[in-house]
Amino acid sequence: MGKGQQSVREISMSVFLKDAVLNGLKAEGFPLNHARWVIENPKVFFVVKCQICTPVRAAFEEYISSLTKR
């Protein structure tokens, strides 16, 4: 790396998606009951073995967990 260049941290698509969705849920104050409904109805929102759905679901689960730990 040359002078003045900053290191760019590489992250996986999965980590990026999870973080982006989680931050969006928090920023918008997504209603807890809606988040639970998404998780309780996976066939409506998620596709089995989908590489996008898995981190998105994980973000919803972490969001729910963060609100219910209080």
Helices and strands as residue ranges (DSSP letters): H 13-28, H 32-40, H 42-45, H 53-68
